C-alpha cells in the first residue's frame, strides 16, 4: 500500500513542471541565438541569476565548498551537463538530442560501479546493452549497413552524449555527497553551470569561433530573464518532488521530458522523426524505464 508521500499528486506535478521546462527550453535558447546570444552566454546568464538568488537566501553556502573538496567535481559535472545539453538542443535535432541525453541511466551503471563500488547486476548490464544498442540505431546513418565507429555523429550528438554522461556523474556525486549541506550542493551546481559556460564562451570568443555577448536589448534580455526564472523554479520543483517520491518514481515522471521535447519540436518543425529515431528511442526509453521500475521496487 502506498503511503501519502508516494501517492501525492503535488510532488509528481512539481517534477512534471521541471520536465516541461527542460523539454521546451530548446525554443527560448534558439530565440536567444537568433538575437545574437549564443547558448553558452545564455547558460552563463541563467546560472549567474540562480547563483545570486541562492546566495541571497543562503550566504553561508560557500563554506561547504572548502570543507568538502568533492563538491568541486560536482560543480564540474553539473557545468558540463548544462553546456552540453543547452548547446546541443540549440543546434541539433531536438528529439535526437534528448534521446541521446537520456542514455544517462546507462552511464550511471558504469559510474556507480567505478565511484561507489556498486557492482552491476545481470539486469543492469542488460539495460546497459539495450541502451547502447538504441544509441547505435539513432546514430546509424540511413545508408549505412554496419555500426561504423562515430558514423553519423554530429557536434550536437557529441554534446548530447557528453551532457548525458555528465548528468549521470552529477547524480552519482549527489549520492556520494548526500551528507553535505543541500545549500552547498546547490551552490556547486549553479556555480559550475555559470563558470563552465562562461569560461567556454570566453574561450570561444578568444579563438574567434563565436561572438561575444551583444549589448543588452529589451527583447532578448526579458526572454533570458524569464528563462532564468523558469530554470530556478524548475530546480526547486525538482528538489521538492524528488524529496517526496521514490527515486524510481522520480525517474519515470522525469521521462515526460522526452514527451514535451518531442511534441513541441515536431509541432514547430525542429525535429525529424525518422524510423530509426523511433526504434532507437524506444530502446533507450525502455532501458530508462526498466532502471526506474527496479529502483522503485
N, C-alpha and C positions, 0 to 999 in steps of 0.2 A: 504494500500500500504506500503510495507516495505521500510524503509529508508536505506541509504548507510551503516550504521553501522550494520544493521541486515542482509543485503544481501551480505556483503563482504565475499569472499572465504578465504582470508588470515587468519582472526581470527578462522574460522572453521578448517582450516588446522593446525593452531597452537594447537588447542585443540586436534585434532586427533593425532598430534605428541606426546603430553603429554600422551594421552590414549595408544598409541603404546608403549611408554617407560615403563609405568606401566604394560601393558598387557603382555610384553615379558620379564619383569625383572626377572621372576622366573628362566629363563635359566642361566644368569650370576650368580645369587645367588647360584644356585645348583653347578655351576662350581667352585665357590669360596669355597663352603662347601667341595667339593671333594678335594680341595687343602689344606684343614685343617682350612679354615677361616669360623667360624660359622656365620650365618646370622646376629646375634646381633653385632659381631665385624665388619662385612661388613657395616651394617647400621651406626655404630658409625663413621667409616672412611668416608662414603659418606656425612654425615651431618656435620662433622667437616670441611670437604673440603668446603661445601656450606657456612658454617658459616664464615670461613676465607675469602672467596670471598666477602661475603656481608659486612663484617667489613672493608675490604679494600676500598670498594666503599662508604659505609655509616658508618664511625667510630662512629658517634654520636647516632647510633640507640639504644645503651644501655640505654640512658636517659629515653626513653619511658617506660621501664620496671619498673622504680621506680615511675613514675607519674601515671601509670595505673596498679594497682595490678591484675586486671582480666587477664592481659596478661600471668600471670603465670599459670592460668588454661588453657589458650590456648596452652601454652608450654607443659603442662601435656597431654592434649588431643592429640596434634599432635605427641608427643613422643610415646604414647601408640598405636596410629594408625599405625605408622611405624614399631614398634616392632611386633605388631600382624600380619600385612599383610606380611611383608618381611619374617618373620619366618614361617608363615603358607604356603606360596607358595613354600618354600624350602622343606618342609617335607610332604606336603599333595597333594591330587589330585587337580591340578591347577584350573580346571573348577569349581569344587565344592567349593573351597576356594573363588574364585572370585564371584560366585553367592551368597554365604553367606555374603561376604563383602558388596555386593550391596543391602543388607537389609537396608542400610543407610537411604533411604528416609522414611522408616517406623519409624526408631529411631528418625528421625528429627521431625516427627509429635509430638511424646511424649516429646522430649526435648524442642521444641519451646513452647509447652503448659506449661511446668514446669518453664522454664527460661525466656521466653519472654512474657508469658501471652497470647499466641495466641491459643485460644480455637479451637480445630479441628472441621471441618465441617463434615457433614454426608459422603461426598465424601472422605474426608481424612481418616475417620475411616474405610470406605470400602476398601481403598487402604491398610490400616494397616492390616486388616484381610486377604486380598488377599496375601500380602507379607509373613505374618507369616504362612499361610497355605502352601505356596510354600516352606518355610524353613522346615516345618514339613515333606513334601513329600521328600525333598532332604535328610533329616537326617533319615527318616524311614528305618530301616533295611529291606533288601529284604524279609526276612522270617517273619517279624512282622505283626501282624494283628491289632495292635492298636498303637496309638501315646503315647508310654510309655515315661515318662519324662526322658530326657537325653539318650534315646536309640540311639545307633549308633553314639554318639558324640565322636569324636576323639580329640586329642590335637590340630591338625590342624584346625578342625571345630571350637573349642572353641576360638582359636586365631583369626580366620577369623571373628567370631561374635563379639569378643571384639574389633577388629580393625575397623569393620564397625560402631559399636556403638560410638567409639572414633572419627571416621571420621565425623559422624553426629554431635557430640558435637563440633568438630573443626569448622564445617560450621556455627553452631548456634552462637558460640563465635565470629566468624569473623563478623557476622551480628551485634552482640551486641557491638563489638569494632570497628565498621566502622568509627568512628570519630578519632580513634588512628592513629598515623603515620604509613604508609604502611611499612616503613623500620623496625619499632618496631614490627609489626605483623610478618613480615618475620623472624626477629631475634628470636622471641619467638618460631616459628615453627621449624626453623633449630636447635636452641639451645635445644628445647625439644626433637627433634629426636636424637641428639647426646648424650644428658645427659641420657635419659631413656634407650637407647640401651647400652651405655657404663656401666651404673650402673647395668643393668640386666645381662650383660655379666660378670662383675666383681663378682657379687653375685653368678652366676653360677659356675665360676672358684673356688671361695672360698668354695662353697658347694660340689665341686668335680663332678658336673653334666655335665660340659663342659670343653673343653680345652681352654687354653689361646691363645692369638694371636700369630701365628707362626712367626718366623723370616721372614723379607721381602725377597721375591723372585721375580725375574722379571716377571714370569708367572702370578701369582695372583695379584701382585702389579699393573701391567699395566691394567689388567681387572678391578680391583677395581677403578682405576683412570678413566677409560673410563666410567664405570657405574656411578661414582660420577658426571662426567661432563654431562652425559645424563640426570640425575635427575635434575641437576642445570638448564640446558637449558629447560628441560621439565617444571620445575616450572615457569620459566619466560614465556614460551609459554602459560601455563595455565592462568597466570595473564593477558597476552596480549589479549588472546581470550575472557576470561570471562569479561573483561572490555569493550568489544566492541560488545558483543552479549547479548541477553536477557537471564535471568537466566534459563528459561525453555529450550531454545535452547542449552545452555551450557550443561545442564544435558543430553539432548538427544545425543549430539555429544560424550559426555564422556562415554556413554554406549557402544561405539565401543570398549572400553577396554575389554568387555566380548568377543567380536568377535576376537580380537587379541589374547587374552589369550586362548580361546577355539581352534582356528585354530592352533596356534603354539604348544600347549601342546598335542593335538590329533596327529598332524603330527610327533611329536618327542616321542610319547608314554608316556607322563607324565600325561595322564588323561584317564579315562574310562567313556564313555558317555552311561550310563545306562538309561533305560526308565524313571525311577523316577527322574533322574537328568534333563532330557529334560522337564518333566512335571512340576516339582518344579521350575526349572529355568525359564520356560515360565511365571509362575505366578509371580515370583519375578521381572523379567524384565518388565512385563506388569504393575505391580504396580509402578515401577520407571517411565515408560513412561507416565502413567496417571498423575503422580505428575508433570512431566516435562511439559506436554502439558497444564496443568492447570496453572502452573507458567507462561508459555509463553503467554497464553491468558490474 
